[in-house]
Amino acid sequence: MKAHDGMYIDGAWRPAAGTDVIEVVNPVDEQVIGHVPAGTGADVDAAVRAARAALPAWSATPPAERGARLAALRDALLARKDEIAETVTAELGAPLQFSQNVHAAMPIAVAGSYAELAATYAFEEKAGNSTVYLEPVGVVGAITPWNYPLHQVVAKVAPALAAGCTIVLKPAEDTPLVAQLFAEAVHEAGVPAGVFNLVTGLGPVAGQALAEHPDVDLVSFTGSTAVGRQIGATAGAAVKRVALELGGKSANVILPSADLAKAVNVGVANVMSNSGQTCSAWTRMLVHRERYEEAVELAAAAAAKYGPRIGPVVNAKQQARVRGYIDKGVAEGARLVAGGTEPPREQGYFVSPTVFADVTPDMTIAQEEIFGPVLAILPYEDEEDALRIANGTVYGLAGAVWAGDEAEAVAFARRMDTGQVDINGGRFNPLAPFGGYKQSGVGRELGAHGLAEYLQTKSLQF
């Protein structure tokens, strides 16, 4: 795979401050496919200084012109759609068709949505005898994960650009190659030098340096709740803004009136998508006790069909982590009805699609985020019991409700402590705000709410 041996800083590819590199490994065959620089604090400082210098001119650029640059970025990404999909497949292991339909197409759509929003968003408004101005927060430090490596980049960079902010991006070390492709697209789109900067590196080194840098005004992080706590504490000590999109343990609630077969099949597909490496995956399926065994049989049969089609998890560490949770589920008394720890292939970081039945709410696999193709099915007695179970974790990122009557599903969903709920299989909407309650995070991404994260408010009284 093509890889740059420098950092994209101040509009050009520049040599890294150090000589250390990070190997990029294909999780399908465990072969090294490229190297990128392991950035240091010096690289981060150079990138932040470039972003700070570019901020006055970019923040003063009319929103319509910022939208035009985003439209050009969307077009540059679209021209690279096949290369993007092939790169994500190589460094993440996702099946190529999934990479084309999701990992490439989704961020292109999100970039387009912000191109339109930049030109139409109300950056000032009247409030009595005051005029309220919404202004860019400043320099943004964006730290992105490996599971949706381009989507998460675009979900941070596009609204920050639309708002008039400048950015330093530190992508995940497992999937940095698609971030380099993104930097090429930014350059081709004519985004001014210093407005967007890319530093590759390890989280504890480059990521920490970015979060701690005194000239970074807002840190936007997507990843684990544990790391999010650390970043929140660091930012809090400096009275710095944060946007945190963290873990999830989302409930898929199937009410008695629902089409059970459809709800189960779509629910299993949701969990197995991207090899289970989705923070918003519906990893807890809640089914009324009267139809519980029927649902278990349907889920086990559906999971078995994913065996030949599912991709690997991202690396050996993640593979061991997921298998550890499967062992924990068996040890705590859950009934394994599909999958298990036996590797489906001799080579690569694969995990068998796994389904557990007879899961109780207090079990580890019902409380902690596994981040792999593992589904826990829990029975409930009535709607109040289902609500108690659904809300009974520290997370609140996403979820689903199925019912024969839409109003019934909506009424239940309104009582769930979670940021986004799909009703009867509702489609993904790039304009809808995405983010969590409780320990699933702070703030929102996508759409107008995602743009608002990168703005601060000033009022003038007359």
C-alpha positions as CSV (number, residue, x, y, z in Angstrom):
1,M,0.0,0.0,0.0
2,K,1.1,3.6,-0.7
3,A,2.3,5.3,2.5
4,H,3.8,8.8,3.1
5,D,6.9,8.8,5.2
6,G,6.2,12.3,6.7
7,M,3.5,14.4,8.3
8,Y,1.1,16.6,6.5
9,I,1.7,20.0,8.2
10,D,1.1,23.5,7.0
11,G,0.0,22.3,3.5
12,A,2.9,20.0,2.7
13,W,4.3,16.6,3.5
14,R,7.2,17.2,5.9
15,P,9.8,14.8,7.5
16,A,8.9,13.6,11.0
17,A,10.9,14.9,13.9
18,G,12.0,11.3,14.9
19,T,12.9,8.2,13.1
20,D,10.6,5.6,14.7
21,V,7.9,4.1,12.5
22,I,4.7,2.2,13.0
23,E,4.0,-1.0,11.0
24,V,0.6,-1.3,9.4
25,V,-0.5,-4.9,9.4
26,N,-3.2,-6.6,7.3
27,P,-5.4,-8.5,9.9
28,V,-6.5,-11.1,7.3
29,D,-3.0,-12.5,6.6
30,E,-0.9,-10.8,9.3
31,Q,1.5,-9.3,6.8
32,V,3.0,-5.8,7.0
33,I,1.6,-3.6,4.3
34,G,3.2,-0.3,5.1
35,H,4.9,2.0,7.5
36,V,4.1,5.5,8.8
37,P,6.0,7.8,11.1
38,A,5.6,7.5,14.8
39,G,5.0,11.1,15.7
40,T,6.4,12.9,18.7
41,G,5.5,15.9,20.8
42,A,7.7,18.0,18.4
43,D,5.5,16.9,15.4
44,V,2.3,17.7,17.3
45,D,3.7,21.1,18.3
46,A,4.6,22.0,14.7
47,A,1.2,21.0,13.6
48,V,-0.6,23.0,16.3
49,R,1.5,26.1,15.5
50,A,0.5,25.8,11.9
51,A,-3.1,25.4,12.8
52,R,-2.9,28.4,15.1
53,A,-1.3,30.6,12.5
54,A,-4.0,29.6,9.9
55,L,-6.9,30.3,12.2
56,P,-7.5,34.0,11.8
57,A,-7.8,33.8,8.0
58,W,-9.8,30.6,7.9
59,S,-12.2,31.7,10.6
60,A,-12.8,35.0,8.7
61,T,-13.5,33.1,5.5
62,P,-17.2,33.4,4.5
63,P,-19.2,30.3,5.4
64,A,-20.2,29.8,1.7
65,E,-16.5,29.6,0.7
66,R,-15.8,27.2,3.5
67,G,-18.7,25.1,2.1
68,A,-17.2,25.3,-1.3
69,R,-13.9,23.8,0.0
70,L,-15.9,21.1,1.6
71,A,-17.8,20.4,-1.6
72,A,-14.4,20.1,-3.3
73,L,-13.2,17.7,-0.6
74,R,-16.3,15.6,-1.1
75,D,-15.5,15.4,-4.8
76,A,-11.9,14.5,-4.1
77,L,-12.9,11.7,-1.8
78,L,-15.5,10.5,-4.4
79,A,-12.7,10.3,-7.0
80,R,-10.7,8.1,-4.6
81,K,-13.7,6.0,-3.5
82,D,-12.2,2.7,-4.9
83,E,-8.8,3.4,-3.4
84,I,-10.4,4.3,-0.1
85,A,-12.3,1.0,0.0
86,E,-9.2,-1.0,-0.9
87,T,-7.1,0.8,1.7
88,V,-9.6,0.2,4.5
89,T,-10.0,-3.5,3.5
90,A,-6.2,-3.8,3.6
91,E,-5.6,-2.2,7.0
92,L,-8.8,-3.0,8.8
93,G,-9.7,-6.3,7.2
94,A,-13.3,-5.4,6.3
95,P,-14.8,-7.3,3.3
96,L,-14.3,-5.1,0.2
97,Q,-18.1,-4.7,-0.5
98,F,-18.6,-3.5,3.1
99,S,-15.7,-1.1,2.6
100,Q,-17.2,0.3,-0.6
101,N,-20.8,0.6,0.8
102,V,-19.9,1.9,4.3
103,H,-16.3,2.8,4.9
104,A,-16.1,4.8,1.7
105,A,-19.6,5.9,0.8
106,M,-20.7,7.0,4.3
107,P,-17.9,9.6,4.9
108,I,-18.4,11.0,1.4
109,A,-22.1,11.5,2.2
110,V,-21.2,13.2,5.5
111,A,-18.7,15.5,3.8
112,G,-21.4,16.5,1.4
113,S,-23.8,17.2,4.2
114,Y,-21.4,19.7,5.7
115,A,-20.7,21.3,2.4
116,E,-24.4,22.2,2.3
117,L,-24.8,23.0,6.0
118,A,-21.8,25.5,6.0
119,A,-23.6,27.6,3.4
120,T,-27.0,27.6,5.2
121,Y,-26.3,27.5,8.9
122,A,-27.4,30.5,11.0
123,F,-24.1,31.8,12.4
124,E,-25.8,34.8,13.9
125,E,-29.3,35.4,15.3
126,K,-31.3,38.1,17.1
127,A,-32.4,37.7,20.7
128,G,-34.3,40.8,21.9
129,N,-31.9,43.7,21.9
130,S,-28.9,41.4,21.4
131,T,-27.2,39.9,18.3
132,V,-25.8,36.5,19.0
133,Y,-22.8,35.3,17.0
134,L,-21.7,31.7,16.7
135,E,-17.9,31.7,16.2
136,P,-15.3,28.9,15.8
137,V,-14.0,27.5,19.0
138,G,-10.4,27.7,17.6
139,V,-7.8,25.0,17.1
140,V,-9.2,21.4,17.3
141,G,-7.3,18.3,18.2
142,A,-9.1,15.4,16.7
143,I,-8.2,11.8,17.8
144,T,-9.9,9.1,15.8
145,P,-10.3,5.3,16.2
146,W,-9.6,2.4,13.9
147,N,-13.1,0.8,13.6
148,Y,-14.5,3.4,11.0
149,P,-11.2,5.0,10.1
150,L,-12.4,7.5,7.5
151,H,-15.9,8.1,8.7
152,Q,-14.7,9.2,12.1
153,V,-12.1,11.5,10.5
154,V,-14.8,13.1,8.4
155,A,-17.3,13.3,11.2
156,K,-14.8,15.5,13.1
157,V,-12.9,17.4,10.4
158,A,-15.9,18.3,8.2
159,P,-17.9,20.2,10.9
160,A,-14.8,21.8,12.3
161,L,-13.9,23.1,8.8
162,A,-17.5,24.3,8.3
163,A,-17.4,26.1,11.7
164,G,-14.2,27.9,10.7
165,C,-11.9,26.0,13.0
166,T,-8.4,24.7,12.1
167,I,-7.5,21.1,12.9
168,V,-4.7,18.7,13.9
169,L,-5.7,15.1,13.3
170,K,-4.1,12.1,15.1
171,P,-5.6,8.9,13.5
172,A,-5.5,5.5,15.0
173,E,-2.2,3.8,14.6
174,D,-3.8,0.6,13.2
175,T,-5.4,2.4,10.3
176,P,-3.4,5.4,9.4
177,L,-3.2,4.9,5.6
178,V,-6.7,6.0,4.8
179,A,-6.0,9.1,6.9
180,Q,-3.1,9.9,4.6
181,L,-5.4,9.5,1.6
182,F,-7.8,12.0,3.3
183,A,-4.9,14.5,3.6
184,E,-4.3,14.1,-0.1
185,A,-7.9,14.9,-0.8
186,V,-7.8,17.9,1.5
187,H,-4.8,19.3,-0.3
188,E,-6.5,18.7,-3.7
189,A,-9.6,20.4,-2.5
190,G,-7.7,23.7,-2.0
191,V,-8.1,23.9,1.8
192,P,-5.5,26.6,2.8
193,A,-2.2,25.6,4.3
194,G,-2.3,25.0,8.0
195,V,-6.1,24.6,8.2
196,F,-5.8,20.8,8.3
197,N,-2.8,19.0,9.6
198,L,-2.1,15.3,10.1
199,V,0.3,13.7,12.6
200,T,0.5,9.9,12.7
201,G,1.6,8.2,15.9
202,L,0.8,6.3,19.1
203,G,-2.0,7.4,21.4
204,P,0.1,7.6,24.6
205,V,2.7,9.8,22.7
206,A,1.2,11.8,19.9
207,G,-2.4,11.6,21.2
208,Q,-1.5,12.7,24.7
209,A,0.7,15.5,23.4
210,L,-2.2,16.8,21.3
211,A,-4.7,16.5,24.2
212,E,-2.3,18.4,26.5
213,H,-1.2,21.1,24.1
214,P,-2.0,24.5,25.5
215,D,-2.8,25.9,22.1
216,V,-5.5,23.3,21.4
217,D,-8.9,24.8,22.2
218,L,-11.1,21.7,21.9
219,V,-10.2,18.0,21.9
220,S,-12.6,15.7,19.9
221,F,-12.0,12.0,20.8
222,T,-13.7,8.8,19.7
223,G,-12.6,5.6,21.5
224,S,-12.9,3.7,24.7
225,T,-14.5,5.2,27.8
226,A,-11.3,4.6,29.8
227,V,-9.2,6.8,27.5
228,G,-12.1,9.3,27.2
229,R,-12.0,9.7,31.0
230,Q,-8.2,10.5,30.8
231,I,-8.7,13.0,28.1
232,G,-11.6,14.6,29.9
233,A,-9.5,14.9,33.0
234,T,-6.6,16.5,31.1
235,A,-8.9,18.9,29.3
236,G,-10.7,19.7,32.6
237,A,-7.5,20.7,34.2
238,A,-6.9,23.2,31.4
239,V,-10.6,24.3,31.3
240,K,-10.6,23.1,27.7
241,R,-13.6,22.0,25.6
242,V,-14.0,18.3,24.9
243,A,-16.3,16.2,22.6
244,L,-16.2,12.5,23.6
245,E,-17.8,9.7,21.7
246,L,-17.2,6.6,23.8
247,G,-18.3,3.1,24.4
248,G,-21.7,1.4,24.1
249,K,-23.7,-1.6,25.2
250,S,-26.8,-0.9,23.2
251,A,-30.1,-2.8,23.7
252,N,-32.2,-4.2,20.9
253,V,-35.7,-4.4,22.5
254,I,-38.1,-6.7,20.7
255,L,-41.6,-6.1,22.1
256,P,-44.2,-8.9,21.9
257,S,-46.1,-7.3,19.0
258,A,-43.0,-7.2,16.7
259,D,-42.2,-9.2,13.7
260,L,-39.8,-11.5,15.6
261,A,-38.0,-13.1,12.6
262,K,-37.3,-9.7,11.1
263,A,-36.2,-8.1,14.3
264,V,-33.8,-11.0,15.2
265,N,-32.3,-11.2,11.7
266,V,-31.7,-7.5,11.5
267,G,-30.4,-7.5,15.0
268,V,-27.8,-10.2,14.3
269,A,-26.7,-8.5,11.2
270,N,-26.2,-5.3,13.2
271,V,-23.9,-7.0,15.7
272,M,-21.9,-8.9,13.1
273,S,-21.4,-5.8,10.9
274,N,-17.8,-4.6,10.8
275,S,-16.9,-7.8,12.7
276,G,-18.7,-6.4,15.8
277,Q,-16.3,-3.4,15.9
278,T,-19.1,-0.8,16.2
279,C,-19.6,1.2,19.3
280,S,-23.3,1.6,18.6
281,A,-23.9,-2.1,17.9
282,W,-27.0,-3.7,19.5
283,T,-25.1,-6.2,21.4
284,R,-27.9,-7.0,23.9
285,M,-31.1,-8.5,22.4
286,L,-34.1,-8.3,24.8
287,V,-36.9,-10.8,24.0
288,H,-40.1,-11.5,25.9
289,R,-39.9,-14.8,27.8
290,E,-42.8,-16.3,25.9
291,R,-41.0,-16.2,22.6
292,Y,-37.5,-16.3,24.0
293,E,-36.4,-19.8,22.8
294,E,-37.8,-19.1,19.3
295,A,-35.6,-16.0,19.2
296,V,-32.6,-17.9,20.3
297,E,-33.0,-20.5,17.6
298,L,-33.4,-17.7,14.9
299,A,-30.3,-15.9,16.2
300,A,-28.1,-18.9,16.2
301,A,-29.2,-19.8,12.7
302,A,-28.6,-16.3,11.5
303,A,-25.1,-16.1,13.1
304,A,-24.0,-19.3,11.5
305,K,-24.6,-17.8,8.0
306,Y,-22.0,-15.1,8.8
307,G,-19.1,-17.5,9.4
308,P,-17.7,-17.5,5.9
309,R,-18.4,-13.8,5.3
310,I,-17.3,-12.0,8.4
311,G,-13.9,-10.2,8.4
312,P,-11.3,-10.3,11.2
313,V,-11.0,-8.0,14.1
314,V,-8.3,-5.4,13.8
315,N,-5.3,-7.0,15.6
316,A,-4.1,-9.9,17.8
317,K,-4.7,-7.9,21.0
318,Q,-8.4,-7.4,20.0
319,Q,-8.8,-11.0,19.0
320,A,-7.5,-12.1,22.4
321,R,-9.7,-9.6,24.2
322,V,-12.9,-10.8,22.4
323,R,-12.1,-14.5,23.0
324,G,-11.5,-13.6,26.7
325,Y,-15.1,-12.3,26.9
326,I,-16.4,-15.4,25.3
327,D,-14.6,-17.5,27.9
328,K,-16.0,-15.2,30.6
329,G,-19.6,-15.7,29.3
330,V,-19.2,-19.5,29.5
331,A,-17.6,-19.3,32.9
332,E,-20.5,-17.2,34.3
333,G,-23.1,-19.6,33.1
334,A,-24.4,-18.2,29.8
335,R,-25.4,-20.8,27.2
336,L,-23.3,-20.7,24.1
337,V,-25.6,-21.4,21.1
338,A,-23.3,-20.3,18.2
339,G,-19.6,-19.6,17.7
340,G,-17.1,-19.8,20.5
341,T,-13.4,-19.2,20.9
342,E,-12.3,-21.8,18.3
343,P,-10.7,-19.8,15.5
344,P,-12.6,-20.1,12.2
345,R,-9.3,-19.8,10.2
346,E,-5.7,-20.7,10.9
347,Q,-4.4,-17.4,9.8
348,G,-5.6,-13.9,10.6
349,Y,-7.3,-12.3,13.6
350,F,-10.7,-13.9,13.1
351,V,-13.4,-14.5,15.7
352,S,-16.4,-16.8,15.1
353,P,-19.8,-15.1,15.1
354,T,-20.9,-15.9,18.6
355,V,-24.4,-15.9,20.3
356,F,-25.1,-16.4,24.0
357,A,-28.5,-17.3,25.5
358,D,-29.6,-17.4,29.1
359,V,-27.7,-14.2,29.8
360,T,-28.6,-12.3,33.0
361,P,-28.2,-8.5,33.3
362,D,-25.4,-8.8,35.8
363,M,-23.1,-10.9,33.7
364,T,-19.9,-9.4,32.3
365,I,-21.0,-10.0,28.7
366,A,-24.2,-8.0,29.4
367,Q,-22.4,-5.1,31.0
368,E,-19.1,-4.5,29.3
369,E,-18.3,-3.5,25.7
370,I,-16.8,-6.5,23.9
371,F,-16.2,-4.9,20.5
372,G,-16.4,-8.1,18.6
373,P,-19.0,-10.3,16.9
374,V,-20.7,-11.4,20.2
375,L,-24.4,-11.2,20.9
376,A,-26.1,-11.6,24.3
377,I,-29.8,-12.5,24.4
378,L,-31.7,-11.7,27.6
379,P,-35.3,-12.6,28.4
380,Y,-37.7,-10.1,30.0
381,E,-41.0,-10.5,31.8
382,D,-42.9,-7.3,30.8
383,E,-42.2,-3.8,29.4
384,E,-41.1,-2.4,32.7
385,D,-38.6,-5.3,33.1
386,A,-37.3,-4.7,29.6
387,L,-36.8,-1.0,30.3
388,R,-35.0,-1.8,33.5
389,I,-32.6,-4.1,31.7
390,A,-32.2,-1.8,28.7
391,N,-31.2,1.1,31.0
392,G,-29.2,-1.0,33.3
393,T,-25.6,-0.3,32.1
394,V,-23.2,2.6,32.4
395,Y,-23.6,3.2,28.7
396,G,-26.3,5.0,26.6
397,L,-25.1,5.4,23.0
398,A,-27.7,3.7,20.8
399,G,-30.4,1.1,20.6
400,A,-33.4,-0.3,18.8
401,V,-37.1,-1.0,19.4
402,W,-39.3,-3.3,17.4
403,A,-43.1,-3.4,17.7
404,G,-46.1,-4.0,15.5
405,D,-47.3,-0.5,16.2
406,E,-44.9,2.4,15.6
407,A,-46.4,4.5,18.3
408,E,-45.8,1.7,20.8
409,A,-42.2,1.5,19.8
410,V,-41.7,5.3,20.0
411,A,-43.3,5.4,23.5
412,F,-40.8,2.8,24.7
413,A,-37.8,4.4,23.0
414,R,-38.6,7.8,24.6
415,R,-38.0,6.1,28.0
416,M,-34.6,4.7,27.1
417,D,-31.5,6.4,28.4
418,T,-29.7,6.5,25.2
419,G,-28.7,9.0,22.5
420,Q,-30.1,7.3,19.3
421,V,-32.7,4.7,18.8
422,D,-33.8,3.0,15.5
423,I,-37.5,2.2,15.3
424,N,-38.4,-1.0,13.4
425,G,-35.1,-1.0,11.5
426,G,-34.9,2.8,10.8
427,R,-32.2,3.7,8.3
428,F,-28.9,5.5,9.1
429,N,-29.3,9.3,8.7
430,P,-26.1,11.4,8.4
431,L,-28.0,14.5,9.5
432,A,-29.2,13.0,12.8
433,P,-27.2,13.8,15.9
434,F,-25.1,10.9,17.1
435,G,-23.7,10.6,20.7
436,G,-24.4,9.2,24.1
437,Y,-25.9,9.5,27.5
438,K,-24.0,8.6,30.7
439,Q,-20.5,7.1,30.1
440,S,-21.1,6.9,26.3
441,G,-19.8,10.4,26.0
442,V,-20.2,14.2,25.9
443,G,-21.5,16.1,22.8
444,R,-22.9,15.0,19.5
445,E,-21.6,14.3,16.0
446,L,-23.2,14.7,12.5
447,G,-25.7,17.2,11.2
448,A,-26.3,20.7,12.7
449,H,-25.7,19.3,16.2
450,G,-22.3,18.1,15.2
451,L,-21.4,21.5,13.8
452,A,-22.5,23.2,17.0
453,E,-19.8,21.3,18.9
454,Y,-17.2,23.4,17.2
455,L,-18.8,26.8,17.9
456,Q,-18.7,29.2,20.8
457,T,-21.2,31.9,21.5
458,K,-20.8,35.7,21.7
459,S,-23.6,38.2,22.3
460,L,-23.6,42.0,21.6
461,Q,-26.2,44.1,23.3
462,F,-27.7,47.2,21.7
